[in-house]
Every structure is written in structure tokens, then in C-alpha cells.
Amino acid sequence: MEVHLPQIQATRLNGLAVRTGRGTDDLVQEAVDRLLAHAERMREQVQVGIDQIARGEFLEEEEMEARIDRMLRA
């Protein structure tokens, strides 16, 4: 697989590789792993919210606003 980066990103990546003593391939693989893990966690959390709504476990807008107001006053 090839990934084409804008020059500014390539420059920053090369600089990070030099500073950390790691290869650019390793750094990109780590970044992709983190991105994929983050995307999976987000998908799971969205599903949790969807499931809660389906069970009727949610706050009406007025209650949410009241909770936020109380938090801001504390």
C-alpha cells in the first residue's frame, strides 16, 4: 500500500522519525493502529447510546439543560 502525504506532513513525520529513532513506516503503522482503535471505540459507544435510546434510557432536553446548569453553578 502506498500513502501520499502532503509535503508538510512528510516533513513533520521525517522529523519525528529522526527525533525518536524510529522508522517512518513504524510511526505510520502506529498512527493507523491508533486511528482504527479510536474508530472502533467510537462505533461501540454510538451503539451503546443507540441501545440505551431503544430501551428508553435517555434524558429529555429540559432535564439535560437543568443538569448542565447545575454542573456549571457548582
C-alpha positions, 0 to 999 in steps of 0.5 A: 500500500502506498500513502501520499502525504502532503509535503508538510506532513512528510516533513513533520513525520521525517522529523519525528522519525529522526527525533525518536529513532524510529522508522517512518513506516513504524510511526505510520503503522502506529498512527493507523493502529491508533486511528482504527482503535479510536474508530472502533471505540467510537462505533461501540459507544454510538451503539451503546447510546443507540441501545440505551435510546431503544430501551428508553434510557435517555434524558429529555432536553429540559432535564439535560439543560437543568443538569448542565446548569447545575454542573456549571453553578457548582 
